[in-house]
Amino acid sequence: MINAKTTLAELQSMNQNTLMEQLGIEYLEVKSGYVKARMPVNEKTRQPMGILHGGSSLALAETVGSLGSAFIVGLDQYDVRGSHMSANHVSAAKDGFVIAEAVIIHQGRNTHVWNIDIRDEAGKLVSTCRLTNFVIARNTTAQ
């Protein structure tokens, strides 16, 4: 279960047999209101023209924003579900890694809004994204 005490190694191990593992997403830093991760630009994340696929960028952005919400609320008492994602792809990445940094810009009771910037290794902005998550209380009463 993800909560504020979950380590980077534990988070990384949760990616086994998931899209995040297939894309090679690696978590670099997680703290309340902030997540940083990287993803390789390679044959698994590029489109046919040899540049980073926009869908790969969106998957990376949703991953870090959703993890950020889970880290804040704890998945033992809440579920986190993506509600809306938008992105502007402003430059191309052809190789190396892209680094996503997610910063919470609204932390409500039922919604979180994240700004996620994805940059290449030189710091050039590749995509800028906005993610809204629903935060849903789990029914913890015995049935």
Phi and psi in degrees as a GROMACS rama.xvg file:
@    title "Ramachandran Plot"
@    xaxis  label "Phi"
@    yaxis  label "Psi"
@TYPE xy
-88.1313  131.235  ILE-2
-155.433  -175.721  ASN-3
-63.8476  -13.5235  ALA-4
-98.2643  -2.98159  LYS-5
-68.6881  131.624  THR-6
-84.903  163.567  THR-7
-59.9936  -40.2951  LEU-8
-63.4559  -40.7656  ALA-9
-65.4204  -41.9239  GLU-10
-62.1628  -44.4675  LEU-11
-62.7046  -39.4033  GLN-12
-67.126  -26.1206  SER-13
-68.9952  -15.7059  MET-14
-80.2863  -7.45235  ASN-15
-59.2271  133.672  GLN-16
62.7697  33.8611  ASN-17
-127.87  173.866  THR-18
-58.399  -39.184  LEU-19
-60.1088  -39.9396  MET-20
-66.328  -43.5167  GLU-21
-60.675  -35.8318  GLN-22
-85.0213  -9.94163  LEU-23
77.1259  26.479  GLY-24
-70.0901  131.107  ILE-25
-125.664  126.216  GLU-26
-78.3362  134.803  TYR-27
-110.013  -35.0087  LEU-28
-157.49  135.735  GLU-29
-139.754  124.518  VAL-30
-148.916  169.607  LYS-31
-57.1994  119.384  SER-32
84.6379  5.77554  GLY-33
-152.78  133.593  TYR-34
-138.853  136.678  VAL-35
-128.146  132.928  LYS-36
-148.198  163.619  ALA-37
-130.506  158.829  ARG-38
-143.215  136.384  MET-39
-72.0987  149.086  PRO-40
-100.351  104.397  VAL-41
-150.488  -166.513  ASN-42
-61.4388  -20.0226  GLU-43
-86.6813  -19.436  LYS-44
-118.28  -5.40966  THR-45
-89.8904  158.234  ARG-46
-95.168  172.237  GLN-47
-57.2527  -22.42  PRO-48
-84.3977  4.68702  MET-49
87.4682  10.5967  GLY-50
-117.268  163.592  ILE-51
-54.7357  127.813  LEU-52
-71.4794  135.904  HIS-53
-58.9362  -34.0035  GLY-54
-65.9017  -33.5538  GLY-55
-64.9971  -42.0532  SER-56
-61.277  -43.4075  SER-57
-64.4458  -40.0281  LEU-58
-62.8561  -41.2728  ALA-59
-63.3302  -45.6592  LEU-60
-62.896  -45.9354  ALA-61
-66.0673  -34.4514  GLU-62
-61.7262  -50.3796  THR-63
-71.0463  -37.3608  VAL-64
-68.095  -39.818  GLY-65
-69.0094  -41.0197  SER-66
-60.5484  -40.7315  LEU-67
-59.0465  -43.9528  GLY-68
-65.9284  -42.5857  SER-69
-61.1135  -40.3995  ALA-70
-63.862  -38.545  PHE-71
-69.5999  -49.2567  ILE-72
-91.3936  -24.1697  VAL-73
79.7369  123.933  GLY-74
-80.246  0.140013  LEU-75
-74.9459  -26.0363  ASP-76
-117.138  -15.408  GLN-77
-135.598  154.746  TYR-78
-107.986  149.812  ASP-79
-120.731  129.062  VAL-80
-132.841  132.018  ARG-81
-66.917  135.976  GLY-82
-110.807  -42.3493  SER-83
-151.374  139.203  HIS-84
-136.217  134.922  MET-85
-135.046  154.253  SER-86
-150.904  148.807  ALA-87
-121.215  118.834  ASN-88
-93.0167  114.414  HIS-89
-109.093  -15.0182  VAL-90
-156.221  168.454  SER-91
-101.921  147.411  ALA-92
-119.033  135.421  ALA-93
-110.955  -25.5711  LYS-94
-160.098  -177.343  ASP-95
76.673  -139.976  GLY-96
-126.291  153.182  PHE-97
-110.913  147.015  VAL-98
-119.299  126.202  ILE-99
-103.376  135.107  ALA-100
-124.498  119.566  GLU-101
-105.802  130.387  ALA-102
-127.93  128.366  VAL-103
-72.587  134.742  ILE-104
-116.465  -11.8405  ILE-105
-148.848  123.576  HIS-106
-122.79  86.967  GLN-107
-94.8508  -179.839  GLY-108
-67.8205  -38.5251  ARG-109
-114.172  -11.4453  ASN-110
-138.989  147.395  THR-111
-125.546  139.89  HIS-112
-121.298  129.368  VAL-113
-118.94  140.383  TRP-114
-102.95  128.746  ASN-115
-125.608  119.18  ILE-116
-106.023  133.874  ASP-117
-114.419  124.33  ILE-118
-125.846  155.945  ARG-119
-79.3981  179.289  ASP-120
-66.0948  -20.7332  GLU-121
-85.1755  -3.45799  ALA-122
93.0687  2.48732  GLY-123
-74.9707  131.995  LYS-124
-66.4948  126.089  LEU-125
-101.462  -49.2893  VAL-126
-143.81  148.159  SER-127
-125.35  131.284  THR-128
-130.317  157.53  CYS-129
-132.017  129.096  ARG-130
-124.994  132.099  LEU-131
-110.665  128.805  THR-132
-113.314  141.275  ASN-133
-84.3949  139.072  PHE-134
-111.791  116.966  VAL-135
-119.05  120.976  ILE-136
-66.1278  134.794  ALA-137
-79.2828  147.366  ARG-138
-78.4927  106.233  ASN-139
-97.8538  2.68535  THR-140
-80.1755  142.218  THR-141
-67.5656  141.092  ALA-142
